[in-house]
Amino acid sequence: MRELVGRPGTWGGLWLRLGQAALAAASIAVMASANGFAGYTAFCYLIASMGLQALWSLGLACLDGYALKVKRDLNNAVLVSLFVVGDWVTAILSFAASCSAAGVTVLFERDISFCRRYYELPCGRFQLATAFAFLSWALSATSAVIMFWLLASF
């Protein structure tokens, strides 16, 4: 069971973390470039959640890179349990932020036709940032499941 793809200290784990960080950073960049996002709490929460996701993933990517460089195994119970807790917390926060931002974008686009009335509102950017956030969450949830499975194998 310890040969899971994406476990800490492997190339798969490094690429999984870099993907999470890159998609979270893309979500932040697109949302921050949208005028008027700060007026909506869901979008501010998305920025905060993706910031936490990017920092956590980038930190673990650096740890994976270091482990690969010095050929060190990161599979011990204490370290993996820390990864499990961090991954599950960031995955849940990312999912909640993505869902809330998606709810607001659907409300704007379809329910109250806010985007058709106010052309200066960058609804396309809101949707793109939310899509990047969901993709980042998908990689984060994958990582959380791998870590949980790895912890269960100890």
VMD Tcl script that builds the backbone (N, CA, C; Angstrom):
set m [mol new atoms 462]
animate dup $m
set s [atomselect $m all]
$s set {name element resname resid chain x y z} {
  {N N MET 1 A 0.829 -1.206 0.000}
  {CA C MET 1 A 0.000 0.000 0.000}
  {C C MET 1 A 0.865 1.259 0.000}
  {N N ARG 2 A 2.122 1.139 0.382}
  {CA C ARG 2 A 2.976 2.320 0.462}
  {C C ARG 2 A 3.516 2.751 -0.895}
  {N N GLU 3 A 3.131 2.096 -1.960}
  {CA C GLU 3 A 3.580 2.451 -3.295}
  {C C GLU 3 A 2.523 3.258 -4.047}
  {N N LEU 4 A 1.757 4.048 -3.343}
  {CA C LEU 4 A 0.727 4.874 -3.969}
  {C C LEU 4 A 1.359 6.004 -4.785}
  {N N VAL 5 A 0.780 6.269 -5.930}
  {CA C VAL 5 A 1.220 7.407 -6.732}
  {C C VAL 5 A 0.769 8.677 -6.024}
  {N N GLY 6 A 1.669 9.628 -5.861}
  {CA C GLY 6 A 1.325 10.880 -5.216}
  {C C GLY 6 A 1.711 10.938 -3.750}
  {N N ARG 7 A 2.360 9.905 -3.250}
  {CA C ARG 7 A 2.767 9.924 -1.845}
  {C C ARG 7 A 3.915 10.913 -1.656}
  {N N PRO 8 A 4.161 11.351 -0.444}
  {CA C PRO 8 A 5.206 12.356 -0.212}
  {C C PRO 8 A 6.598 11.837 -0.558}
  {N N GLY 9 A 7.413 12.723 -1.109}
  {CA C GLY 9 A 8.782 12.388 -1.438}
  {C C GLY 9 A 8.960 11.698 -2.773}
  {N N THR 10 A 7.939 11.718 -3.623}
  {CA C THR 10 A 8.029 11.104 -4.952}
  {C C THR 10 A 7.747 12.156 -6.019}
  {N N TRP 11 A 8.063 11.795 -7.261}
  {CA C TRP 11 A 7.784 12.711 -8.370}
  {C C TRP 11 A 6.288 12.936 -8.527}
  {N N GLY 12 A 5.503 11.893 -8.301}
  {CA C GLY 12 A 4.049 12.057 -8.388}
  {C C GLY 12 A 3.520 13.021 -7.342}
  {N N GLY 13 A 4.049 12.919 -6.130}
  {CA C GLY 13 A 3.652 13.853 -5.066}
  {C C GLY 13 A 4.066 15.275 -5.376}
  {N N LEU 14 A 5.266 15.424 -5.936}
  {CA C LEU 14 A 5.749 16.755 -6.293}
  {C C LEU 14 A 4.856 17.390 -7.362}
  {N N TRP 15 A 4.527 16.635 -8.401}
  {CA C TRP 15 A 3.683 17.188 -9.474}
  {C C TRP 15 A 2.263 17.451 -9.003}
  {N N LEU 16 A 1.759 16.608 -8.110}
  {CA C LEU 16 A 0.424 16.839 -7.553}
  {C C LEU 16 A 0.401 18.144 -6.763}
  {N N ARG 17 A 1.407 18.373 -5.944}
  {CA C ARG 17 A 1.487 19.619 -5.150}
  {C C ARG 17 A 1.694 20.838 -6.031}
  {N N LEU 18 A 2.547 20.702 -7.039}
  {CA C LEU 18 A 2.766 21.845 -7.934}
  {C C LEU 18 A 1.502 22.180 -8.726}
  {N N GLY 19 A 0.744 21.166 -9.111}
  {CA C GLY 19 A -0.532 21.412 -9.788}
  {C C GLY 19 A -1.529 22.125 -8.905}
  {N N GLN 20 A -1.610 21.709 -7.643}
  {CA C GLN 20 A -2.501 22.376 -6.690}
  {C C GLN 20 A -2.121 23.842 -6.537}
  {N N ALA 21 A -0.819 24.085 -6.342}
  {CA C ALA 21 A -0.351 25.457 -6.127}
  {C C ALA 21 A -0.560 26.319 -7.371}
  {N N ALA 22 A -0.294 25.758 -8.543}
  {CA C ALA 22 A -0.443 26.529 -9.780}
  {C C ALA 22 A -1.905 26.883 -10.050}
  {N N LEU 23 A -2.807 25.934 -9.845}
  {CA C LEU 23 A -4.225 26.220 -10.075}
  {C C LEU 23 A -4.778 27.193 -9.036}
  {N N ALA 24 A -4.325 27.065 -7.795}
  {CA C ALA 24 A -4.759 28.021 -6.769}
  {C C ALA 24 A -4.242 29.428 -7.094}
  {N N ALA 25 A -2.989 29.513 -7.532}
  {CA C ALA 25 A -2.433 30.818 -7.908}
  {C C ALA 25 A -3.149 31.394 -9.122}
  {N N ALA 26 A -3.521 30.543 -10.074}
  {CA C ALA 26 A -4.264 31.013 -11.241}
  {C C ALA 26 A -5.636 31.541 -10.827}
  {N N SER 27 A -6.279 30.862 -9.897}
  {CA C SER 27 A -7.569 31.326 -9.404}
  {C C SER 27 A -7.438 32.695 -8.726}
  {N N ILE 28 A -6.410 32.839 -7.918}
  {CA C ILE 28 A -6.175 34.120 -7.243}
  {C C ILE 28 A -5.901 35.222 -8.266}
  {N N ALA 29 A -5.055 34.926 -9.244}
  {CA C ALA 29 A -4.684 35.937 -10.238}
  {C C ALA 29 A -5.888 36.385 -11.061}
  {N N VAL 30 A -6.699 35.436 -11.490}
  {CA C VAL 30 A -7.866 35.794 -12.304}
  {C C VAL 30 A -8.876 36.579 -11.471}
  {N N MET 31 A -9.121 36.129 -10.247}
  {CA C MET 31 A -10.092 36.834 -9.401}
  {C C MET 31 A -9.589 38.221 -9.019}
  {N N ALA 32 A -8.308 38.331 -8.714}
  {CA C ALA 32 A -7.756 39.637 -8.324}
  {C C ALA 32 A -7.758 40.619 -9.486}
  {N N SER 33 A -7.710 40.113 -10.720}
  {CA C SER 33 A -7.732 41.000 -11.878}
  {C C SER 33 A -9.151 41.431 -12.260}
  {N N ALA 34 A -10.145 40.843 -11.618}
  {CA C ALA 34 A -11.539 41.193 -11.908}
  {C C ALA 34 A -11.948 42.402 -11.071}
  {N N ASN 35 A -12.449 43.411 -11.732}
  {CA C ASN 35 A -12.897 44.613 -11.014}
  {C C ASN 35 A -14.139 44.309 -10.192}
  {N N GLY 36 A -14.142 44.764 -8.957}
  {CA C GLY 36 A -15.326 44.649 -8.122}
  {C C GLY 36 A -15.489 43.350 -7.373}
  {N N PHE 37 A -14.478 42.480 -7.376}
  {CA C PHE 37 A -14.634 41.205 -6.669}
  {C C PHE 37 A -14.698 41.401 -5.155}
  {N N ALA 38 A -14.069 42.458 -4.655}
  {CA C ALA 38 A -13.993 42.668 -3.214}
  {C C ALA 38 A -15.339 43.023 -2.596}
  {N N GLY 39 A -16.308 43.357 -3.394}
  {CA C GLY 39 A -17.631 43.688 -2.880}
  {C C GLY 39 A -18.477 42.465 -2.553}
  {N N TYR 40 A -17.971 41.283 -2.833}
  {CA C TYR 40 A -18.729 40.051 -2.619}
  {C C TYR 40 A -17.930 39.114 -1.718}
  {N N THR 41 A -18.523 38.754 -0.605}
  {CA C THR 41 A -17.842 37.967 0.420}
  {C C THR 41 A -17.378 36.614 -0.102}
  {N N ALA 42 A -18.151 35.972 -0.939}
  {CA C ALA 42 A -17.785 34.652 -1.460}
  {C C ALA 42 A -16.492 34.722 -2.267}
  {N N PHE 43 A -16.308 35.793 -3.014}
  {CA C PHE 43 A -15.096 35.923 -3.814}
  {C C PHE 43 A -13.888 36.240 -2.939}
  {N N CYS 44 A -14.096 37.009 -1.889}
  {CA C CYS 44 A -13.001 37.274 -0.944}
  {C C CYS 44 A -12.603 35.992 -0.213}
  {N N TYR 45 A -13.590 35.181 0.138}
  {CA C TYR 45 A -13.322 33.899 0.779}
  {C C TYR 45 A -12.571 32.973 -0.173}
  {N N LEU 46 A -12.899 33.027 -1.456}
  {CA C LEU 46 A -12.197 32.221 -2.444}
  {C C LEU 46 A -10.726 32.624 -2.516}
  {N N ILE 47 A -10.456 33.911 -2.513}
  {CA C ILE 47 A -9.068 34.401 -2.538}
  {C C ILE 47 A -8.317 33.910 -1.297}
  {N N ALA 48 A -8.932 34.027 -0.130}
  {CA C ALA 48 A -8.271 33.605 1.109}
  {C C ALA 48 A -8.023 32.099 1.116}
  {N N SER 49 A -9.008 31.338 0.706}
  {CA C SER 49 A -8.876 29.885 0.696}
  {C C SER 49 A -7.828 29.430 -0.312}
  {N N MET 50 A -7.826 30.015 -1.481}
  {CA C MET 50 A -6.839 29.635 -2.494}
  {C C MET 50 A -5.439 30.093 -2.085}
  {N N GLY 51 A -5.346 31.189 -1.344}
  {CA C GLY 51 A -4.044 31.605 -0.812}
  {C C GLY 51 A -3.485 30.585 0.161}
  {N N LEU 52 A -4.343 30.098 1.050}
  {CA C LEU 52 A -3.928 29.050 1.982}
  {C C LEU 52 A -3.556 27.780 1.229}
  {N N GLN 53 A -4.354 27.418 0.224}
  {CA C GLN 53 A -4.078 26.223 -0.575}
  {C C GLN 53 A -2.742 26.345 -1.286}
  {N N ALA 54 A -2.478 27.495 -1.865}
  {CA C ALA 54 A -1.222 27.698 -2.591}
  {C C ALA 54 A -0.029 27.616 -1.645}
  {N N LEU 55 A -0.133 28.227 -0.487}
  {CA C LEU 55 A 0.981 28.185 0.464}
  {C C LEU 55 A 1.234 26.773 0.975}
  {N N TRP 56 A 0.175 26.061 1.350}
  {CA C TRP 56 A 0.313 24.692 1.849}
  {C C TRP 56 A 0.920 23.787 0.767}
  {N N SER 57 A 0.395 23.878 -0.434}
  {CA C SER 57 A 0.865 23.016 -1.511}
  {C C SER 57 A 2.294 23.348 -1.920}
  {N N LEU 58 A 2.616 24.623 -1.955}
  {CA C LEU 58 A 3.971 25.020 -2.316}
  {C C LEU 58 A 4.969 24.581 -1.250}
  {N N GLY 59 A 4.580 24.692 0.008}
  {CA C GLY 59 A 5.452 24.219 1.084}
  {C C GLY 59 A 5.716 22.727 0.997}
  {N N LEU 60 A 4.670 21.955 0.735}
  {CA C LEU 60 A 4.856 20.509 0.619}
  {C C LEU 60 A 5.572 20.129 -0.669}
  {N N ALA 61 A 5.415 20.928 -1.719}
  {CA C ALA 61 A 6.169 20.677 -2.954}
  {C C ALA 61 A 7.661 20.893 -2.706}
  {N N CYS 62 A 7.998 21.917 -1.940}
  {CA C CYS 62 A 9.402 22.143 -1.593}
  {C C CYS 62 A 9.944 20.975 -0.768}
  {N N LEU 63 A 9.145 20.480 0.155}
  {CA C LEU 63 A 9.548 19.329 0.961}
  {C C LEU 63 A 9.729 18.092 0.081}
  {N N ASP 64 A 8.822 17.881 -0.871}
  {CA C ASP 64 A 8.961 16.761 -1.804}
  {C C ASP 64 A 10.223 16.898 -2.655}
  {N N GLY 65 A 10.474 18.097 -3.130}
  {CA C GLY 65 A 11.674 18.334 -3.930}
  {C C GLY 65 A 12.937 18.085 -3.136}
  {N N TYR 66 A 12.952 18.522 -1.896}
  {CA C TYR 66 A 14.113 18.286 -1.035}
  {C C TYR 66 A 14.302 16.791 -0.783}
  {N N ALA 67 A 13.204 16.084 -0.523}
  {CA C ALA 67 A 13.284 14.643 -0.282}
  {C C ALA 67 A 13.789 13.908 -1.525}
  {N N LEU 68 A 13.385 14.359 -2.683}
  {CA C LEU 68 A 13.883 13.746 -3.910}
  {C C LEU 68 A 15.365 14.029 -4.117}
  {N N LYS 69 A 15.797 15.233 -3.772}
  {CA C LYS 69 A 17.195 15.608 -3.960}
  {C C LYS 69 A 18.122 14.807 -3.051}
  {N N VAL 70 A 17.738 14.659 -1.798}
  {CA C VAL 70 A 18.601 13.935 -0.847}
  {C C VAL 70 A 18.223 12.461 -0.742}
  {N N LYS 71 A 17.265 12.028 -1.559}
  {CA C LYS 71 A 16.797 10.636 -1.583}
  {C C LYS 71 A 16.357 10.163 -0.196}
  {N N ARG 72 A 15.487 10.956 0.400}
  {CA C ARG 72 A 14.969 10.675 1.740}
  {C C ARG 72 A 13.524 10.200 1.640}
  {N N ASP 73 A 13.182 9.210 2.441}
  {CA C ASP 73 A 11.824 8.685 2.465}
  {C C ASP 73 A 11.004 9.479 3.478}
  {N N LEU 74 A 9.858 9.974 3.060}
  {CA C LEU 74 A 8.996 10.765 3.948}
  {C C LEU 74 A 7.832 9.956 4.510}
  {N N ASN 75 A 7.894 8.654 4.415}
  {CA C ASN 75 A 6.784 7.818 4.855}
  {C C ASN 75 A 6.968 7.365 6.297}
  {N N ASN 76 A 6.758 8.273 7.238}
  {CA C ASN 76 A 6.645 7.861 8.636}
  {C C ASN 76 A 5.300 8.349 9.165}
  {N N ALA 77 A 4.823 7.694 10.186}
  {CA C ALA 77 A 3.441 7.903 10.642}
  {C C ALA 77 A 3.184 9.328 11.125}
  {N N VAL 78 A 4.128 9.918 11.822}
  {CA C VAL 78 A 3.921 11.269 12.369}
  {C C VAL 78 A 3.825 12.290 11.235}
  {N N LEU 79 A 4.737 12.191 10.284}
  {CA C LEU 79 A 4.740 13.136 9.170}
  {C C LEU 79 A 3.501 12.973 8.299}
  {N N VAL 80 A 3.127 11.747 8.014}
  {CA C VAL 80 A 1.953 11.495 7.177}
  {C C VAL 80 A 0.677 11.945 7.888}
  {N N SER 81 A 0.612 11.778 9.204}
  {CA C SER 81 A -0.584 12.245 9.919}
  {C C SER 81 A -0.698 13.765 9.865}
  {N N LEU 82 A 0.428 14.462 9.892}
  {CA C LEU 82 A 0.408 15.917 9.718}
  {C C LEU 82 A -0.088 16.275 8.315}
  {N N PHE 83 A 0.384 15.542 7.316}
  {CA C PHE 83 A -0.069 15.785 5.949}
  {C C PHE 83 A -1.557 15.510 5.800}
  {N N VAL 84 A -2.042 14.475 6.460}
  {CA C VAL 84 A -3.471 14.132 6.381}
  {C C VAL 84 A -4.323 15.280 6.911}
  {N N VAL 85 A -3.973 15.765 8.086}
  {CA C VAL 85 A -4.753 16.849 8.692}
  {C C VAL 85 A -4.710 18.098 7.814}
  {N N GLY 86 A -3.525 18.493 7.375}
  {CA C GLY 86 A -3.394 19.679 6.534}
  {C C GLY 86 A -4.121 19.551 5.215}
  {N N ASP 87 A -4.003 18.371 4.587}
  {CA C ASP 87 A -4.681 18.168 3.308}
  {C C ASP 87 A -6.196 18.189 3.452}
  {N N TRP 88 A -6.705 17.546 4.484}
  {CA C TRP 88 A -8.159 17.530 4.664}
  {C C TRP 88 A -8.693 18.914 4.997}
  {N N VAL 89 A -7.982 19.664 5.817}
  {CA C VAL 89 A -8.436 21.027 6.153}
  {C C VAL 89 A -8.441 21.903 4.911}
  {N N THR 90 A -7.350 21.873 4.145}
  {CA C THR 90 A -7.304 22.724 2.949}
  {C C THR 90 A -8.294 22.247 1.885}
  {N N ALA 91 A -8.511 20.944 1.788}
  {CA C ALA 91 A -9.481 20.438 0.804}
  {C C ALA 91 A -10.899 20.879 1.155}
  {N N ILE 92 A -11.246 20.798 2.421}
  {CA C ILE 92 A -12.596 21.210 2.836}
  {C C ILE 92 A -12.788 22.712 2.656}
  {N N LEU 93 A -11.784 23.503 3.035}
  {CA C LEU 93 A -11.881 24.953 2.848}
  {C C LEU 93 A -11.958 25.318 1.363}
  {N N SER 94 A -11.166 24.651 0.546}
  {CA C SER 94 A -11.187 24.927 -0.892}
  {C C SER 94 A -12.531 24.569 -1.511}
  {N N PHE 95 A -13.087 23.438 -1.086}
  {CA C PHE 95 A -14.386 23.037 -1.624}
  {C C PHE 95 A -15.479 24.011 -1.207}
  {N N ALA 96 A -15.465 24.426 0.046}
  {CA C ALA 96 A -16.470 25.381 0.525}
  {C C ALA 96 A -16.361 26.711 -0.216}
  {N N ALA 97 A -15.129 27.188 -0.405}
  {CA C ALA 97 A -14.939 28.462 -1.108}
  {C C ALA 97 A -15.343 28.348 -2.576}
  {N N SER 98 A -15.000 27.236 -3.199}
  {CA C SER 98 A -15.365 27.042 -4.607}
  {C C SER 98 A -16.872 26.977 -4.780}
  {N N CYS 99 A -17.537 26.272 -3.882}
  {CA C CYS 99 A -18.996 26.168 -3.969}
  {C C CYS 99 A -19.676 27.507 -3.725}
  {N N SER 100 A -19.175 28.270 -2.765}
  {CA C SER 100 A -19.808 29.564 -2.508}
  {C C SER 100 A -19.597 30.523 -3.674}
  {N N ALA 101 A -18.396 30.517 -4.250}
  {CA C ALA 101 A -18.143 31.375 -5.407}
  {C C ALA 101 A -18.974 30.917 -6.611}
  {N N ALA 102 A -19.112 29.615 -6.785}
  {CA C ALA 102 A -19.939 29.107 -7.880}
  {C C ALA 102 A -21.397 29.494 -7.682}
  {N N GLY 103 A -21.860 29.465 -6.451}
  {CA C GLY 103 A -23.233 29.875 -6.174}
  {C C GLY 103 A -23.484 31.324 -6.532}
  {N N VAL 104 A -22.529 32.175 -6.221}
  {CA C VAL 104 A -22.684 33.596 -6.550}
  {C C VAL 104 A -22.620 33.810 -8.057}
  {N N THR 105 A -21.726 33.112 -8.742}
  {CA C THR 105 A -21.643 33.293 -10.196}
  {C C THR 105 A -22.897 32.779 -10.897}
  {N N VAL 106 A -23.449 31.680 -10.425}
  {CA C VAL 106 A -24.706 31.187 -11.013}
  {C C VAL 106 A -25.837 32.172 -10.719}
  {N N LEU 107 A -25.858 32.707 -9.522}
  {CA C LEU 107 A -26.869 33.709 -9.181}
  {C C LEU 107 A -26.765 34.916 -10.107}
  {N N PHE 108 A -25.558 35.416 -10.318}
  {CA C PHE 108 A -25.349 36.574 -11.183}
  {C C PHE 108 A -25.699 36.274 -12.635}
  {N N GLU 109 A -25.281 35.130 -13.106}
  {CA C GLU 109 A -25.406 34.819 -14.534}
  {C C GLU 109 A -26.816 34.375 -14.914}
  {N N ARG 110 A -27.397 33.499 -14.143}
  {CA C ARG 110 A -28.645 32.862 -14.567}
  {C C ARG 110 A -29.883 33.326 -13.809}
  {N N ASP 111 A -29.760 33.509 -12.522}
  {CA C ASP 111 A -30.953 33.746 -11.713}
  {C C ASP 111 A -31.449 35.184 -11.774}
  {N N ILE 112 A -30.537 36.128 -11.611}
  {CA C ILE 112 A -30.996 37.519 -11.594}
  {C C ILE 112 A -30.475 38.322 -12.790}
  {N N SER 113 A -29.789 37.658 -13.712}
  {CA C SER 113 A -29.271 38.284 -14.942}
  {C C SER 113 A -28.470 39.546 -14.653}
  {N N PHE 114 A -27.701 39.498 -13.602}
  {CA C PHE 114 A -26.865 40.627 -13.206}
  {C C PHE 114 A -25.819 40.930 -14.272}
  {N N CYS 115 A -25.285 39.900 -14.899}
  {CA C CYS 115 A -24.216 40.082 -15.877}
  {C C CYS 115 A -24.711 40.739 -17.161}
  {N N ARG 116 A -25.962 40.544 -17.499}
  {CA C ARG 116 A -26.515 41.167 -18.713}
  {C C ARG 116 A -26.836 42.644 -18.486}
  {N N ARG 117 A -27.221 42.968 -17.252}
  {CA C ARG 117 A -27.576 44.363 -16.948}
  {C C ARG 117 A -26.354 45.232 -16.716}
  {N N TYR 118 A -25.335 44.670 -16.085}
  {CA C TYR 118 A -24.136 45.438 -15.731}
  {C C TYR 118 A -22.948 44.867 -16.499}
  {N N TYR 119 A -22.694 45.436 -17.660}
  {CA C TYR 119 A -21.633 44.923 -18.532}
  {C C TYR 119 A -20.245 45.122 -17.939}
  {N N GLU 120 A -20.102 46.077 -17.044}
  {CA C GLU 120 A -18.787 46.322 -16.452}
  {C C GLU 120 A -18.405 45.258 -15.420}
  {N N LEU 121 A -19.338 44.433 -15.026}
  {CA C LEU 121 A -19.076 43.348 -14.079}
  {C C LEU 121 A -18.410 42.180 -14.825}
  {N N PRO 122 A -17.208 41.784 -14.432}
  {CA C PRO 122 A -16.471 40.753 -15.178}
  {C C PRO 122 A -16.908 39.337 -14.796}
  {N N CYS 123 A -18.083 38.957 -15.200}
  {CA C CYS 123 A -18.627 37.643 -14.831}
  {C C CYS 123 A -17.807 36.491 -15.395}
  {N N GLY 124 A -17.242 36.681 -16.570}
  {CA C GLY 124 A -16.402 35.642 -17.156}
  {C C GLY 124 A -15.185 35.351 -16.303}
  {N N ARG 125 A -14.602 36.384 -15.731}
  {CA C ARG 125 A -13.442 36.182 -14.847}
  {C C ARG 125 A -13.856 35.506 -13.548}
  {N N PHE 126 A -15.019 35.867 -13.051}
  {CA C PHE 126 A -15.514 35.185 -11.849}
  {C C PHE 126 A -15.675 33.691 -12.112}
  {N N GLN 127 A -16.217 33.357 -13.271}
  {CA C GLN 127 A -16.421 31.948 -13.619}
  {C C GLN 127 A -15.092 31.224 -13.814}
  {N N LEU 128 A -14.145 31.875 -14.468}
  {CA C LEU 128 A -12.843 31.256 -14.707}
  {C C LEU 128 A -12.090 31.026 -13.395}
  {N N ALA 129 A -12.121 32.012 -12.505}
  {CA C ALA 129 A -11.454 31.855 -11.207}
  {C C ALA 129 A -12.091 30.726 -10.406}
  {N N THR 130 A -13.400 30.607 -10.485}
  {CA C THR 130 A -14.100 29.531 -9.783}
  {C C THR 130 A -13.750 28.174 -10.385}
  {N N ALA 131 A -13.626 28.102 -11.696}
  {CA C ALA 131 A -13.236 26.847 -12.349}
  {C C ALA 131 A -11.829 26.433 -11.940}
  {N N PHE 132 A -10.894 27.379 -11.897}
  {CA C PHE 132 A -9.544 27.067 -11.427}
  {C C PHE 132 A -9.567 26.589 -9.978}
  {N N ALA 133 A -10.415 27.197 -9.168}
  {CA C ALA 133 A -10.514 26.795 -7.762}
  {C C ALA 133 A -11.042 25.369 -7.640}
  {N N PHE 134 A -12.037 25.017 -8.440}
  {CA C PHE 134 A -12.547 23.645 -8.407}
  {C C PHE 134 A -11.490 22.645 -8.867}
  {N N LEU 135 A -10.702 22.992 -9.873}
  {CA C LEU 135 A -9.630 22.101 -10.320}
  {C C LEU 135 A -8.567 21.941 -9.242}
  {N N SER 136 A -8.230 23.031 -8.568}
  {CA C SER 136 A -7.281 22.951 -7.457}
  {C C SER 136 A -7.828 22.074 -6.342}
  {N N TRP 137 A -9.127 22.217 -6.063}
  {CA C TRP 137 A -9.748 21.371 -5.040}
  {C C TRP 137 A -9.700 19.903 -5.446}
  {N N ALA 138 A -9.919 19.600 -6.711}
  {CA C ALA 138 A -9.901 18.207 -7.152}
  {C C ALA 138 A -8.534 17.577 -6.903}
  {N N LEU 139 A -7.469 18.309 -7.188}
  {CA C LEU 139 A -6.133 17.789 -6.899}
  {C C LEU 139 A -5.890 17.703 -5.399}
  {N N SER 140 A -6.404 18.660 -4.655}
  {CA C SER 140 A -6.249 18.649 -3.201}
  {C C SER 140 A -7.007 17.478 -2.578}
  {N N ALA 141 A -8.197 17.211 -3.058}
  {CA C ALA 141 A -8.971 16.080 -2.542}
  {C C ALA 141 A -8.292 14.761 -2.888}
  {N N THR 142 A -7.717 14.683 -4.081}
  {CA C THR 142 A -6.966 13.489 -4.458}
  {C C THR 142 A -5.799 13.267 -3.513}
  {N N SER 143 A -5.084 14.323 -3.234}
  {CA C SER 143 A -3.958 14.239 -2.310}
  {C C SER 143 A -4.412 13.853 -0.906}
  {N N ALA 144 A -5.534 14.399 -0.468}
  {CA C ALA 144 A -6.048 14.074 0.870}
  {C C ALA 144 A -6.419 12.599 0.972}
  {N N VAL 145 A -7.024 12.060 -0.061}
  {CA C VAL 145 A -7.392 10.635 -0.052}
  {C C VAL 145 A -6.135 9.757 -0.060}
  {N N ILE 146 A -5.147 10.133 -0.864}
  {CA C ILE 146 A -3.894 9.372 -0.902}
  {C C ILE 146 A -3.223 9.376 0.474}
  {N N MET 147 A -3.176 10.550 1.106}
  {CA C MET 147 A -2.542 10.641 2.426}
  {C C MET 147 A -3.298 9.829 3.462}
  {N N PHE 148 A -4.626 9.864 3.414}
  {CA C PHE 148 A -5.424 9.092 4.356}
  {C C PHE 148 A -5.206 7.592 4.157}
  {N N TRP 149 A -5.146 7.186 2.902}
  {CA C TRP 149 A -4.933 5.790 2.579}
  {C C TRP 149 A -3.530 5.356 3.050}
  {N N LEU 150 A -2.558 6.236 2.858}
  {CA C LEU 150 A -1.191 5.957 3.284}
  {C C LEU 150 A -1.118 5.842 4.807}
  {N N LEU 151 A -1.811 6.718 5.500}
  {CA C LEU 151 A -1.826 6.661 6.970}
  {C C LEU 151 A -2.497 5.382 7.460}
  {N N ALA 152 A -3.533 4.957 6.769}
  {CA C ALA 152 A -4.234 3.738 7.167}
  {C C ALA 152 A -3.363 2.492 6.971}
  {N N SER 153 A -2.356 2.589 6.112}
  {CA C SER 153 A -1.500 1.430 5.851}
  {C C SER 153 A -0.386 1.259 6.889}
  {N N PHE 154 A -0.206 2.225 7.774}
  {CA C PHE 154 A 0.837 2.095 8.808}
  {C C PHE 154 A 0.394 1.162 9.909}
}
mol reanalyze $m
mol bondsrecalc $m
mol representation Tube
mol addrep $m
